[in-house]
Amino acid sequence: MKTEPLLDLGSNISKINASSRSPLIILGGDFNVPGVDCSDGTQSEPKGVLQEALANLTVENHLSQKVTFPTRRDETSGTENTFDLLFTSHPDLISEVSSCAGMSGHYIIQAKLHTKLCRL
């Protein structure tokens, strides 16, 4: 399994963290890392190299994972996984994370973001 994309992502997030005192990082998407149990808001013990790379990325960059439910169900086997993840460096700014029906077996993730826009 290829871990390079997760390692590259971690490296880029580290650069953002180094360039600012407390950057607001919100990162979401289909990470396609099976076996990640986030039911209690934390990630379970890594079970493989991809899971370990994802765990390292979140710990090293002080990111919290906000999706606490399965986001994909394989209709054939009934297996559920949390592939679609939402990470943030400021967990208090994200609430009401939920899902609705999506395409290709994935659920669409919705969340409320508590922030203000400012003009530059």
ROLOLUM-992871 format. One record per residue (C-alpha): z, x, y. Coordinates in nm, 4 decimals, decimal comma. Each point is the difference from the previous one (the first is absolute). Layout:
N
{atom {Z; X; Y}}
...
//
This chain:
120
{atom {0,0000; 0,0000; 0,0000}}
{atom {-0,0908; 0,1267; 0,3429}}
{atom {0,2850; 0,0535; 0,2409}}
{atom {-0,2014; 0,1753; 0,2743}}
{atom {-0,0472; -0,3132; 0,2157}}
{atom {0,3756; -0,0665; 0,0013}}
{atom {0,0738; 0,3667; 0,0730}}
{atom {-0,2528; -0,0028; 0,2870}}
{atom {0,1496; -0,3210; 0,1371}}
{atom {0,3489; 0,1498; -0,0155}}
{atom {-0,1196; 0,3103; 0,1809}}
{atom {-0,1559; -0,2079; 0,2784}}
{atom {0,3122; -0,2141; 0,0391}}
{atom {0,2079; 0,3190; 0,0209}}
{atom {-0,2221; 0,1155; 0,2878}}
{atom {0,0588; -0,3309; 0,1804}}
{atom {0,3750; 0,0353; -0,0537}}
{atom {-0,0083; 0,3558; 0,1357}}
{atom {-0,1833; -0,1084; 0,3151}}
{atom {0,2444; -0,2708; 0,1069}}
{atom {0,3756; -0,0584; 0,0024}}
{atom {-0,0073; -0,3353; -0,1748}}
{atom {-0,3548; -0,1171; -0,0657}}
{atom {-0,0663; -0,3565; -0,1040}}
{atom {-0,1874; 0,0244; -0,3272}}
{atom {-0,1292; -0,3077; -0,1771}}
{atom {-0,2081; 0,0678; -0,3058}}
{atom {-0,1340; -0,2675; -0,2281}}
{atom {-0,2590; -0,0434; -0,2676}}
{atom {-0,0907; -0,0020; -0,3654}}
{atom {0,1569; 0,3199; -0,1295}}
{atom {-0,0968; -0,0861; -0,3583}}
{atom {0,3017; 0,1830; -0,1427}}
{atom {0,1151; -0,1955; -0,3060}}
{atom {0,3594; -0,0247; -0,1110}}
{atom {0,1565; 0,0078; 0,3455}}
{atom {0,2987; -0,2354; -0,0003}}
{atom {0,0968; -0,0878; 0,3545}}
{atom {0,1880; -0,3198; -0,0771}}
{atom {0,3127; 0,1136; 0,1841}}
{atom {-0,1835; 0,1617; 0,2928}}
{atom {0,0219; 0,3485; -0,1471}}
{atom {-0,2343; 0,1742; -0,2371}}
{atom {0,0994; 0,0453; -0,3618}}
{atom {0,0220; 0,3374; -0,1693}}
{atom {-0,3468; 0,1582; -0,0232}}
{atom {-0,1668; -0,0474; -0,3391}}
{atom {-0,3037; 0,2247; 0,0483}}
{atom {-0,1742; 0,2374; 0,2395}}
{atom {-0,1396; -0,2741; 0,2258}}
{atom {0,3349; -0,1752; 0,0201}}
{atom {0,1718; 0,3311; 0,0735}}
{atom {-0,2531; 0,0857; 0,2730}}
{atom {0,0550; -0,3418; 0,1613}}
{atom {0,3789; 0,0369; -0,0249}}
{atom {-0,0174; 0,3454; 0,1597}}
{atom {-0,2234; -0,1296; 0,2801}}
{atom {0,2477; -0,2759; 0,0865}}
{atom {0,3152; 0,2128; -0,0249}}
{atom {-0,1379; 0,3023; 0,1865}}
{atom {-0,1282; -0,2183; 0,2844}}
{atom {0,2978; -0,2396; 0,0174}}
{atom {-0,2107; -0,3079; -0,0745}}
{atom {0,1346; -0,3310; -0,1257}}
{atom {-0,2082; -0,2214; -0,2275}}
{atom {0,0146; -0,3682; 0,0986}}
{atom {-0,1874; -0,1786; -0,2820}}
{atom {0,2554; -0,1097; -0,2601}}
{atom {-0,2171; -0,2139; -0,2274}}
{atom {-0,3057; 0,0461; -0,2243}}
{atom {-0,3310; -0,0025; 0,1863}}
{atom {-0,2383; -0,0057; -0,2932}}
{atom {-0,0012; -0,1870; -0,3261}}
{atom {-0,2351; 0,0757; -0,2861}}
{atom {-0,0974; -0,3434; -0,1254}}
{atom {-0,0926; 0,1333; -0,3452}}
{atom {0,3232; 0,1825; -0,0797}}
{atom {0,2329; -0,1724; 0,2465}}
{atom {0,1125; 0,3418; 0,1246}}
{atom {0,1206; 0,0102; 0,3592}}
{atom {0,0057; 0,3044; 0,2272}}
{atom {0,0811; 0,0761; 0,3603}}
{atom {-0,3205; 0,1810; 0,1005}}
{atom {-0,0156; -0,1222; 0,3608}}
{atom {0,2733; 0,1697; 0,1995}}
{atom {0,1248; -0,0056; 0,3589}}
{atom {0,1883; 0,3050; 0,1248}}
{atom {0,1665; 0,0550; 0,3349}}
{atom {0,2111; 0,2588; 0,1751}}
{atom {0,1899; -0,2809; 0,1784}}
{atom {0,0932; -0,2632; -0,2622}}
{atom {0,1729; -0,2276; 0,2527}}
{atom {-0,3336; -0,0653; 0,1693}}
{atom {-0,1527; -0,1736; -0,3037}}
{atom {0,1276; -0,3280; -0,1402}}
{atom {-0,1138; -0,3093; -0,1844}}
{atom {-0,2166; 0,1902; -0,2474}}
{atom {-0,1790; -0,2490; -0,2226}}
{atom {-0,3217; -0,0494; -0,1898}}
{atom {-0,2729; -0,2560; -0,0442}}
{atom {-0,2947; -0,0311; -0,2357}}
{atom {-0,2632; 0,2663; 0,0435}}
{atom {-0,3078; 0,1287; -0,1743}}
{atom {-0,0489; 0,1977; -0,3209}}
{atom {0,3496; -0,0639; -0,1296}}
{atom {0,1740; 0,1543; 0,3012}}
{atom {0,2216; -0,2021; 0,2304}}
{atom {-0,0350; 0,0287; 0,3772}}
{atom {0,3102; 0,1483; 0,1633}}
{atom {0,1277; -0,1574; 0,3213}}
{atom {0,2818; 0,1279; 0,2179}}
{atom {0,1503; -0,0578; 0,3403}}
{atom {-0,0007; 0,3069; 0,2239}}
{atom {0,2654; 0,0113; 0,2723}}
{atom {-0,1369; 0,2263; 0,2698}}
{atom {-0,1221; -0,0190; 0,3560}}
{atom {-0,3353; 0,1115; 0,1265}}
{atom {0,0054; 0,2198; 0,3054}}
{atom {-0,2769; 0,0965; 0,2346}}
{atom {-0,0783; 0,3661; 0,0327}}
//
